[in-house]
Amino acid sequence: MHDTLEADAIVVGAGSAGSYFAWRLSRAGYRVLILEARRLSDLGKHIEIFHMDQVRFDQFEIPHPEPPELIHTEEVSRTWSPDLRTSFPVRYPFYVLHMPAFLQRMHGYARQAGAALLESVEVDGLILESGRLVGVRGTRAGERFEARAKLVVDASGLKAAVRSWLPDAFGVENTPVPAANCLFVCLEFRDKIQAGFPSGSNSYLYHKAFWNRSWGTGAILGIGQPLGFDHAWRQHSEWRQEYFGDPGEVLYRRQGVIPYHRPPLSLVGDGLMVIGDAANQNKPFSGEGVTSGITAARIAAEVAAAALRAEDTSRQRLWAYNVRYFRGQGAKFAAGLTQLPAAAELSRNDVDYLFRRRVLFASRDFEELNLNYEIRMEVGALLRTAFLLAWGVMTRQFAVSSLRRFLQASATAGRLRSHYLDYPATPDGFDRWAGQAKRLWGEAA
């Protein structure tokens, strides 16, 4: 025996992207069912505190946060060179938020709009009819169930609980993100910190680490690294000891995994859309995925509402989500995923030189990167950058191998960005486009 649930749309995953999508689609008048594997009250506890751009709340039409969800407001942060001799301010306001409270607020908006949320639901199979996705199967409270809808949305995070179950012939890549293409984020919450240590929010790009504000006067010392949690915690300890020793008192630790991998080349199929971490939509320059996932979810909800009005959730009808996402944020992120690893591989001396000369590491660059997800340079700035890189090589302050790697990555990034800006308007041109995209990603590897 099993229960059969029905809706216009099923959203698998109640994180930020899934909740926002469900809220927007429910507001448009459609029946939305959210299925979440964990208890709703537990969501966000693995990270606890996160940052969200102040400007995005108006952009996404989300009311601005208030305490206790809002912990701090930061107007300015600082970025530091490896030798700590150079730093610069980044004037880009953001909120320091309690993630569980933020997610609970989003769940409340979805419910108020008419969405139904079910927790502790394990999706373990798909319902396909004539090659079309029409629902999911799973277990709830020990009982089997089926949930059927005109549209299924995979918002299940890194697990990609729907996408990874798709047959190869469905037309959406179903391979899980390998561990080698993930970032393992380790956070140490500290309090009772003595005078003389950093205050506010600080980033240490060479180490992929940060010292940020926490509850009250406390701090979060965090790092994001590949190769697993053991490696990430070792790197965390080495960075902390080198820069700060053992400040204050350790309260507790948190950790999480995020994809750092290109999105599937198509995010739609007959009856399917993929959003958020399930679609690898994290920012390439920070790994953060809340606002970038919501950006995609907003587009997806608008396309889904139009498709449901037309009573047509075919791949053809949903294709506009692919086009709008990949010609916008997706194109910028493709370039970033190609170019930023070259920056991450620079030596300490290379990065110190770039900081001293304000080449790629400057207030304006990071402010624009946060706001627009790319750095746009005028001709004069490009010429100055080229001159200073060449000067660094000539004076042996910047490695020639680093320059060569950076130039190669920049060229490939430019080609990938242009290719994504030319994303096919219909599925008819997709196979040819995807073949070229795979060749370009192969060059970037």
C-alpha positions as a printed Julia matrix, in Angstrom:
445×3 Matrix{Float64}:
  0.0    0.0     0.0
  1.12   3.57   -0.61
 -0.15   7.15   -0.52
 -0.5    9.11   -3.74
  0.05  12.86   -3.53
 -0.74  15.28   -6.34
  0.24  18.86   -7.14
  0.97  21.14  -10.05
  4.65  21.14   -9.11
  6.77  19.05   -6.77
  9.92  20.64   -5.33
 12.44  18.18   -3.92
 14.41  20.13   -1.31
 13.39  22.91    1.09
 16.64  24.88    1.1
 16.89  28.49   -0.03
 16.45  27.88   -3.78
 13.64  25.35   -3.39
 11.74  27.43   -0.83
 12.03  30.59   -2.92
 10.87  28.78   -6.08
  7.89  27.29   -4.22
  6.95  30.69   -2.76
  7.05  32.41   -6.16
  5.14  29.67   -7.97
  2.53  29.39   -5.21
  1.99  33.17   -5.37
  1.22  32.69   -9.07
 -1.69  30.44   -8.06
 -0.29  26.92   -8.49
 -0.37  23.98   -6.1
  3.17  23.3    -4.92
  4.36  20.4    -2.77
  7.83  20.58   -1.16
  9.48  17.31   -0.1
 12.42  17.62    2.3
 14.62  14.71    3.45
 15.54  16.32    6.78
 13.47  17.88    9.52
 12.67  21.44    8.54
 13.87  22.74   11.92
 17.33  21.25   11.24
 17.94  22.98    7.93
 20.85  25.4     8.0
 22.27  24.19   11.31
 25.3   22.59    9.62
 26.55  26.09    8.69
 24.51  28.23   11.13
 25.65  31.68    9.98
 25.95  32.99    6.42
 26.21  36.27    4.53
 23.69  37.66    2.06
 24.07  40.78   -0.07
 21.89  43.6     1.2
 20.96  44.61   -2.34
 19.55  41.17   -3.19
 16.59  41.44   -0.82
 15.02  44.17   -2.91
 16.06  42.42   -6.11
 14.34  39.18   -5.04
 11.4   40.97   -3.34
 12.24  39.39    0.01
 11.56  41.6     3.06
 14.78  42.67    4.75
 15.72  40.62    7.84
 15.29  41.62   11.47
 16.8   40.25   14.71
 17.22  37.51   15.8
 17.6   36.32   12.18
 19.74  39.4    11.51
 22.92  39.16   13.58
 24.98  42.02   12.13
 25.07  44.39    9.18
 28.47  44.86    7.55
 29.07  47.93    5.4
 32.79  47.3     4.74
 35.01  44.22    4.82
 38.78  43.89    4.3
 40.87  41.65    2.08
 44.46  40.83    3.04
 47.63  39.85    1.21
 49.45  36.68    2.33
 52.19  38.69    4.05
 49.53  40.85    5.82
 51.37  43.99    4.71
 48.68  45.07    2.26
 44.93  45.18    2.64
 42.09  47.08    1.1
 38.45  47.76    1.97
 35.54  46.27    0.05
 32.58  48.62    0.38
 29.73  46.27   -0.33
 27.0   46.0     2.35
 25.8   42.57    3.42
 23.84  41.0     6.24
 25.25  38.43    8.67
 22.29  36.07    9.1
 21.24  33.03   11.09
 20.63  30.46    8.37
 18.02  28.31   10.19
 15.93  31.42   10.92
 16.23  32.65    7.32
 15.09  29.29    5.96
 12.2   29.12    8.42
 11.1   32.56    7.23
 11.19  31.35    3.62
  9.17  28.28    4.58
  6.61  30.57    6.18
  6.29  32.64    3.0
  5.81  29.48    0.94
  3.11  28.18    3.3
  1.3   31.54    3.37
  1.23  31.46   -0.43
 -0.37  28.0    -0.33
  2.54  25.57   -0.67
  2.54  22.32    1.33
  5.78  21.22    3.05
  6.51  17.64    4.07
  9.63  16.84    6.11
 11.6   13.64    6.71
 10.71  12.42    3.22
 13.25  10.27    1.37
 12.94  10.33   -2.41
 14.45   7.14   -3.85
 12.93   6.79   -7.3
 11.33   8.55  -10.24
  8.06   8.01  -12.09
  8.62   8.21  -15.84
  5.92   7.67  -18.44
  6.8    7.6   -22.15
 10.14   9.22  -21.3
  8.52  12.07  -19.37
  9.05  12.75  -15.65
  5.65  12.79  -13.95
  6.55  12.27  -10.29
  8.75  10.74   -7.61
  8.6    7.78   -5.23
  9.91   7.48   -1.73
  9.35   6.81    1.94
  7.65   8.95    4.56
  7.32   7.89    8.21
  8.16   4.34    7.19
  5.43   4.22    4.53
  5.87   4.2     0.78
  4.38   7.06   -1.24
  4.1    8.41   -4.77
  3.88  12.09   -5.61
  2.71  13.11   -9.09
  2.8   16.51  -10.76
  3.01  18.28  -14.11
  6.47  19.52  -13.09
  9.23  18.18  -10.8
 11.93  20.59   -9.57
 15.2   19.23   -8.24
 16.35  21.6    -5.49
 17.88  18.87   -3.35
 21.39  20.32   -3.12
 24.64  18.5    -3.79
 22.86  15.15   -3.55
 20.84  15.97   -6.72
 18.25  13.41   -5.58
 16.23  13.69   -8.81
 18.89  14.49  -11.41
 21.16  11.64  -10.33
 18.3    9.13  -10.83
 17.56  10.2   -14.4
 18.14   7.7   -17.22
 20.94   8.58  -19.63
 18.46   9.1   -22.48
 16.53  11.82  -20.61
 18.76  14.63  -21.88
 20.03  16.06  -18.57
 23.44  15.04  -17.23
 22.97  12.69  -14.29
 26.52  12.26  -12.98
 26.99  13.37   -9.35
 29.66  15.98   -8.67
 32.92  14.17   -7.81
 34.52  14.95   -4.46
 37.52  16.39   -6.3
 35.21  19.13   -7.62
 33.75  20.09   -4.25
 34.82  22.57   -1.6
 34.84  21.39    2.0
 33.99  24.34    4.22
 35.18  24.28    7.84
 34.01  26.87   10.37
 35.32  27.42   13.9
 33.18  29.61   16.16
 35.25  31.45   18.79
 34.49  33.9    21.59
 36.29  35.83   24.35
 38.84  37.06   21.83
 41.58  39.28   23.21
 42.36  42.77   21.94
 44.67  43.09   18.97
 42.99  40.54   16.71
 40.92  41.37   13.61
 37.43  42.8    13.91
 34.63  42.85   11.37
 34.85  40.65    8.28
 38.21  39.8     6.71
 39.21  37.54    3.82
 42.58  35.89    3.18
 42.34  34.91   -0.48
 45.58  33.0    -0.78
 44.42  30.59    1.92
 40.75  30.61    0.83
 40.07  31.58    4.43
 38.22  34.25    6.39
 37.77  35.82    9.83
 34.16  36.99   10.07
 31.83  38.33   12.71
 29.75  35.84   14.67
 27.33  36.18   17.57
 27.96  39.23   19.75
 31.68  40.02   19.75
 32.67  36.52   18.64
 34.28  35.48   15.36
 34.07  32.69   12.8
 37.39  31.43   11.48
 36.6   29.59    8.26
 38.24  28.0     5.26
 37.16  26.28    2.04
 39.43  23.58    0.58
 39.22  20.59   -1.77
 40.21  16.98   -0.97
 37.96  16.36    2.03
 37.31  17.56    5.56
 40.51  16.13    7.07
 42.61  18.12    4.6
 40.47  21.24    5.06
 40.75  21.16    8.86
 44.54  20.7     8.62
 44.76  23.72    6.33
 42.5   25.62    8.73
 44.79  24.86   11.65
 47.96  25.8     9.76
 46.47  29.11    8.57
 45.13  30.0    12.02
 48.36  29.15   13.8
 50.48  31.13   11.31
 48.33  34.27   11.46
 46.63  34.3    14.85
 47.88  31.55   17.11
 45.05  30.41   19.36
 42.78  33.42   19.97
 39.95  33.31   22.45
 37.92  30.2    23.19
 36.57  27.62   20.73
 32.81  27.27   21.18
 32.08  24.69   18.46
 32.74  23.75   14.85
 30.55  23.46   11.78
 31.24  22.04    8.32
 29.57  21.58    4.95
 30.23  20.59    1.33
 29.44  22.65   -1.76
 29.87  21.84   -5.47
 32.59  23.69   -7.35
 31.81  22.33  -10.8
 30.17  23.49  -13.99
 26.38  23.12  -14.16
 24.8   20.47  -16.37
 24.66  21.86  -19.9
 20.85  21.67  -19.81
 18.76  22.21  -16.68
 15.42  21.12  -18.13
 13.74  18.02  -19.53
 10.19  16.9   -20.1
  8.57  17.68  -16.74
 11.86  18.64  -15.0
 13.79  21.72  -13.87
 17.01  21.76  -11.78
 18.0   24.68   -9.52
 20.48  25.64   -6.78
 23.24  23.31   -5.64
 21.59  20.44   -7.53
 22.52  22.49  -10.64
 25.98  23.55   -9.29
 25.03  27.23   -9.39
 27.49  28.45   -6.74
 29.51  31.65   -7.2
 32.93  30.69   -8.57
 34.73  33.48   -6.67
 33.43  32.5    -3.21
 31.55  29.2    -3.4
 28.49  30.83   -1.83
 25.26  29.58   -3.38
 22.26  31.22   -1.69
 21.87  34.33   -3.83
 23.06  32.65   -7.03
 20.62  29.78   -6.49
 17.76  32.18   -5.82
 18.66  34.08   -9.0
 18.12  30.86  -10.96
 15.02  29.94   -8.93
 13.36  33.23   -9.79
 13.88  32.66  -13.52
 12.72  29.05  -13.19
  9.55  30.05  -11.32
  8.6   32.6   -14.0
  9.15  30.06  -16.78
  7.31  27.34  -14.83
  4.28  29.57  -14.24
  4.04  30.34  -17.97
  4.38  26.65  -18.82
  1.68  25.61  -16.35
 -0.65  28.3   -17.71
 -0.13  26.83  -21.16
 -0.61  23.3   -19.75
  2.69  22.35  -21.35
  5.75  21.46  -19.24
  7.68  19.87  -22.06
 11.4   20.37  -22.54
 10.61  22.74  -25.39
  8.34  24.92  -23.24
 10.75  24.97  -20.27
 13.76  25.77  -22.47
 13.48  29.5   -21.75
 14.92  28.79  -18.28
 18.09  27.43  -19.91
 18.36  30.41  -22.23
 17.78  33.1   -19.61
 20.04  31.49  -17.01
 23.0   30.55  -19.21
 23.03  33.8   -21.18
 23.12  35.72  -17.89
 24.55  34.47  -14.62
 25.6   31.19  -16.23
 27.87  32.88  -18.78
 29.59  34.91  -16.08
 30.07  31.88  -13.84
 31.44  29.79  -16.73
 34.15  32.4   -17.25
 34.86  32.57  -13.52
 35.12  28.81  -13.09
 37.7   28.79  -15.87
 39.77  31.77  -14.79
 39.73  31.69  -11.0
 41.57  28.38  -10.54
 44.56  30.01  -12.22
 44.45  32.74   -9.58
 44.09  30.14   -6.83
 47.3   28.43   -7.98
 49.44  31.58   -7.67
 52.33  31.5    -5.22
 52.5   33.7    -2.13
 55.01  35.96   -3.85
 52.73  36.29   -6.88
 49.73  37.24   -4.76
 51.72  39.66   -2.6
 52.89  41.43   -5.77
 49.34  41.69   -7.13
 48.18  43.19   -3.83
 51.03  45.7    -3.72
 50.35  46.83   -7.27
 46.54  46.62   -6.98
 46.42  44.3    -9.98
 43.16  42.3    -9.94
 43.16  42.66   -6.15
 41.64  46.07   -5.49
 38.56  47.52   -3.8
 36.75  48.39   -7.02
 37.37  44.97   -8.55
 35.9   43.09   -5.61
 32.97  45.46   -5.23
 32.07  44.94   -8.88
 32.62  41.18   -8.62
 30.17  40.98   -5.72
 27.58  43.15   -7.43
 27.8   42.02  -11.06
 29.61  38.64  -10.78
 32.34  39.81  -13.17
 35.04  42.46  -13.44
 34.66  44.75  -16.43
 37.75  46.79  -17.32
 38.07  49.81  -19.57
 40.91  49.86  -22.1
 43.12  51.97  -19.84
 42.72  49.56  -16.93
 43.48  46.58  -19.18
 46.66  48.23  -20.45
 47.76  49.06  -16.9
 47.12  45.46  -15.81
 49.11  44.09  -18.76
 52.0   46.45  -18.06
 52.17  45.6   -14.35
 52.04  41.86  -15.0
 54.86  42.2   -17.55
 56.83  44.39  -15.14
 56.38  41.83  -12.4
 57.85  39.13  -14.65
 60.74  41.33  -15.75
 61.63  42.2   -12.14
 61.08  38.61  -10.95
 58.29  39.6    -8.63
 55.75  37.56  -10.6
 56.46  34.13  -12.08
 56.47  33.79  -15.86
 54.72  30.41  -15.49
 51.93  32.11  -13.55
 51.56  34.74  -16.24
 51.4   32.07  -18.94
 48.79  30.06  -17.0
 46.77  33.18  -16.31
 46.75  34.27  -19.95
 45.74  30.83  -21.15
 42.91  30.65  -18.6
 41.74  34.15  -19.51
 41.6   33.27  -23.21
 39.6   30.1   -22.55
 37.33  31.97  -20.13
 36.56  34.54  -22.81
 35.68  31.84  -25.32
 33.45  30.04  -22.82
 31.65  33.25  -21.86
 30.98  34.05  -25.52
 29.79  30.49  -26.12
 27.31  30.65  -23.23
 26.06  34.04  -24.41
 25.19  32.2   -27.63
 23.2   29.49  -25.82
 20.75  27.97  -28.35
 17.3   29.56  -28.35
 15.6   26.18  -28.86
 16.52  22.56  -28.14
 17.17  22.02  -31.85
 20.64  23.58  -31.69
 21.59  22.09  -28.34
 23.59  19.0   -29.35
 25.99  21.02  -31.49
 26.32  23.72  -28.83
 26.89  21.14  -26.07
 29.62  19.4   -28.07
 31.54  22.67  -28.42
 30.96  23.5   -24.74
 32.48  20.16  -23.7
 35.53  20.83  -25.86
 36.0   24.26  -24.25
 35.61  22.83  -20.74
 38.2   20.22  -21.7
 40.62  23.04  -22.55
 39.88  24.63  -19.18
 40.64  21.47  -17.2
